[in-house]
Amino acid sequence: MPSIPLPKPVELQQILAMIYGSNLKAVPGDPIPATPGNKSLVALYVDDEDMPVATCAVDYNFTAFAGASLTKIPLGTAKECAETGDFSEIMVGNVHEIMNICSRLLMTSDSPHLRLLTLYNSPEELPEDVQELVQEPPATADFSISFANYGDGGMSFQSLVA
């Protein structure tokens, strides 16, 4: 199977700026592991045969700020959610839609078609075979995303195929 392309900062910034506006910034950042024990939500992408091919892990700050800024949830509420990991259904729904849109960043004319299968609320919810694959992914792309008037959050894409 051909490898899954991972986004560059400019590509990620362009696609997220279509949603959040030009004040959003995407730069290389620290890894957000999709492994159990980490405070992250994990999007799982599959190919046309429903085989796992990629993940995108987002930290609690990303979830809170990305989810809140789309629907103008107050900053104080977003910060509290980032600290506790207790996200509203609206926040998680917004992040799910962002993960769906980001699937376009993981495809080229030479790569397999893929789609978002689901967004897991924690790495522990990932299927066992995927939990094994995310231990040492063949390739990763890690970002820090700055949401205007909210704060920064982390986002890591992982290719699960070499």
CORNORJO-V572174 format. One record per pair of residues at least 12 apart in sequence whose ideal C-beta (glycine too) atoms are under 6 Angstrom apart, sorted by the first residue. I is the first residue (numbers start at 1). J is the second residue. D is the distance in whole Angstrom. If there is no record, write none. Layout:
i=I j=J d=D
i=I j=J d=D
//
This chain:
i=1 j=161 d=5
i=2 j=111 d=5
i=4 j=53 d=5
i=4 j=54 d=5
i=4 j=106 d=5
i=4 j=159 d=4
i=4 j=161 d=6
i=5 j=108 d=5
i=5 j=111 d=6
i=6 j=139 d=6
i=6 j=141 d=4
i=6 j=157 d=5
i=6 j=159 d=6
i=7 j=105 d=4
i=7 j=141 d=6
i=9 j=26 d=5
i=9 j=27 d=6
i=11 j=105 d=6
i=12 j=26 d=4
i=12 j=143 d=6
i=13 j=26 d=4
i=23 j=148 d=4
i=25 j=146 d=4
i=26 j=143 d=5
i=26 j=145 d=5
i=27 j=144 d=5
i=29 j=142 d=5
i=29 j=143 d=5
i=29 j=144 d=3
i=29 j=154 d=5
i=31 j=142 d=5
i=31 j=156 d=5
i=32 j=57 d=4
i=32 j=59 d=5
i=32 j=154 d=4
i=32 j=156 d=4
i=34 j=55 d=5
i=34 j=57 d=4
i=34 j=123 d=5
i=34 j=134 d=4
i=35 j=123 d=5
i=35 j=134 d=6
i=36 j=123 d=5
i=36 j=124 d=5
i=38 j=123 d=6
i=39 j=60 d=5
i=40 j=57 d=4
i=40 j=59 d=5
i=41 j=58 d=5
i=41 j=63 d=5
i=41 j=119 d=6
i=41 j=121 d=6
i=42 j=55 d=5
i=42 j=57 d=5
i=42 j=120 d=5
i=42 j=123 d=5
i=43 j=56 d=4
i=43 j=99 d=4
i=43 j=116 d=6
i=43 j=119 d=5
i=44 j=117 d=5
i=44 j=118 d=6
i=45 j=103 d=6
i=45 j=114 d=5
i=45 j=116 d=6
i=46 j=117 d=5
i=47 j=112 d=5
i=47 j=114 d=5
i=48 j=113 d=6
i=52 j=130 d=5
i=52 j=160 d=5
i=53 j=114 d=5
i=53 j=160 d=6
i=53 j=161 d=5
i=54 j=106 d=5
i=54 j=159 d=5
i=54 j=160 d=6
i=55 j=158 d=5
i=56 j=99 d=6
i=56 j=157 d=5
i=57 j=156 d=5
i=58 j=155 d=5
i=59 j=153 d=6
i=59 j=154 d=4
i=60 j=82 d=5
i=60 j=85 d=5
i=61 j=82 d=5
i=61 j=153 d=4
i=62 j=153 d=3
i=62 j=154 d=6
i=62 j=155 d=5
i=63 j=87 d=6
i=63 j=95 d=5
i=64 j=78 d=4
i=64 j=81 d=4
i=64 j=82 d=4
i=65 j=78 d=6
i=65 j=147 d=4
i=65 j=150 d=4
i=65 j=151 d=5
i=65 j=153 d=5
i=66 j=95 d=6
i=66 j=98 d=6
i=67 j=91 d=3
i=67 j=94 d=4
i=67 j=95 d=5
i=69 j=147 d=5
i=69 j=150 d=5
i=70 j=94 d=5
i=71 j=90 d=6
i=75 j=150 d=6
i=78 j=150 d=6
i=96 j=119 d=5
i=99 j=116 d=5
i=99 j=119 d=5
i=100 j=116 d=5
i=103 j=116 d=5
i=133 j=160 d=5
i=137 j=158 d=4
i=137 j=160 d=6
i=138 j=159 d=5
i=138 j=162 d=4
i=139 j=159 d=4
i=140 j=156 d=6
i=140 j=158 d=5
i=141 j=157 d=5
i=142 j=156 d=5
i=143 j=155 d=5
//
